[in-house]
């Protein structure tokens, strides 16, 4: 039952139409005949149905027809001889199209007002010049003309005007002024634009020049949005929105572990940090409440870089000690003035300052068990004291020295306080790794090409 009181025909009612020849199968070409006033054989099917105005029986007439250069439609018309109520609407006889359609017609002359229009109930009608819109599903589908669309809009606005004049006089007055503007459109005193936007793709505006192009009519096909799919019933419900991914950069994650010194239960804190002008790194710190042992470790948050990195920094001022420093597990450290070299994996990965790194080096050298007590020789003790004194002079800014970081994986970093400009005391070199360096990093045996099909990797 339609909102206006007419029985919606549907396909079962359409199928009840008598066949032109019972002896043969009435295919689509016989059921849907081109619309024409001269076709005497094309007669509507009549179905007795209930009038929702007086609740007595009226008559619904169905006509299965085909609009040239468009598609098949079902036209239904209801009339009640008892109360005089009538209603007309159309339905598409085909399926919902794969894409929505938007017709933009520039009405310039009276001939444009006579164009045939098929407007389904899912179509939205707009006239931008008046900021006027007829929303989808606010009217039943109709087979009419451009002038008929405007007349229907005027009738809909005038319908409740008597009630508005009694209760809301100001609103009724503004609507009267708007109705005058709509009536002026019917005279085509000036050009205006009519837009019919139908997500189902089943609306239509006639092209009187077909099959030639119509300069006044623009037809646009588009993909429907999820909301339009849901509105047409093509999607039972909107898909569940994917939960927003948690940004772990702003929170510290914790997991249980054991202390590397006393093996007591402890907690390790982990945080993802973005180093300016470098990359993301993962910092892990363990603090044992049982024995007080503390340790921290840094892991690169990215892949091995295509080129190795060698950073040479000239320490000339005590303020250089505050520079941030990231030393990965694959980085070696060299101080030529002290004839000192720290190999890969020694001290592990660290995110600290230059001062913190030098203090870790001093502690590593001076607390070596093989250089303490009875196992040490007098010559070694003197060398360690000299090394420690020079290292203290570097920390205090008295002795100038070069600090060199060589990382074949390219994942180490020393802060440039002049960034994004170059640092005059720091030199950053990128180089191609040797076969031996790739071997140490395990890259020579890493298969990154052809692993799906078992093809040999290209080195």
PyMOL commands that set and color helices and strands:
alter all, ss='L'
color gray80, all
select helices_A, chain A and resi 10-15+28-31+110-113+128-130+146-158+161-167+169-186+226-231+248-250+318-322+336-338+354-366+369-371+373-375+378-396+435-441
alter helices_A, ss='H'
color red, helices_A
select strands_A, chain A and resi 33-34+45-50+57-66+72-79+86-92+100-107+116-119+123-127+132-134+142-145+192-198+204-205+217-222+253-258+265-274+280-287+294-300+308-315+324-327+331-335+340-342+350-353+401-407+413-414+426-431
alter strands_A, ss='S'
color yellow, strands_A
deselect
rebuild
show_as cartoon
